[in-house]
Amino acid sequence: MTKTFQAVGFTEIDVQPFYRANDYFAFFIPAFIIVTLYENVCRWLNLRALASGFVISARKPLDSTHG
């Protein structure tokens, strides 16, 4: 996603991984515990590719032709 944002002119790109998919399994406690443990290990090892989502913030400079 960083490369895509850069390709269209965004700067100051910050990508934060999100590891909280366990809420989807709250109805079944064994699955909830397994997913929670899995996500905590992924967060601890910084396995960004295995995150359940991402929060991306970026800034796009004003185009001088439209100023």
Stockholm file with secondary structure:
# STOCKHOLM 1.0

chainA/1-67         MTKTFQAVGFTEIDVQPFYRANDYFAFFIPAFIIVTLYENVCRWLNLRALASGFVISARKPLDSTHG
#=GR chainA/1-67 SS CHHHHHHTTCEEEEEEEECCGGGGGTTSHHHHHHHHHHHHHHHHTTCGGGCSEEEEEEECCCCGGGC
#=GC SS_cons        CHHHHHHTTCEEEEEEEECCGGGGGTTSHHHHHHHHHHHHHHHHTTCGGGCSEEEEEEECCCCGGGC
//
